[in-house]
Amino acid sequence: MRCSVVDAGCVDGHPASGLDMNVDFPNKRPRLAKRVRLQIDALSGNPVLLHQEAVMVLNQTGYEILRLCDGTRTLREIVQDLENQYPAAKSILSGEVFQYFEAISQRGLIEWV
């Protein structure tokens, strides 16, 4: 799986580091941080994440992950939803999603509730 956000802790399109999780991490509920918006760019049709006068172009995987971040689902539920949607990737999906959340959390793009 390639990195889902351009330059979000990625090296050559892949996550740069592993996730340092505590026991409760999968039960936390991510949502987009204040002043961060997920939308489809009107000109290009690409999914983008808007924040602090910056635009991050997302690939489809990043968009699918972030659209589930509404503060109502736990990280574990998000992974389960994605595993149901992409059963062929089930064996690697949770690790990749955790790495993705680590990268976007470090950038302050999501908050945990």
Secondary structure, DSSP 4 states (H G I P E B T S, - for coil): ---SBTTSSEETTEE-S-----TTGGGS-EEEPTTEEEEE-TTT--EEEEETTEEEEB-HHHHHHHTT-BSSS-HHHHHHHHHHH-GGGHHHHHHHHHHHHHHHHHTT-EEE-
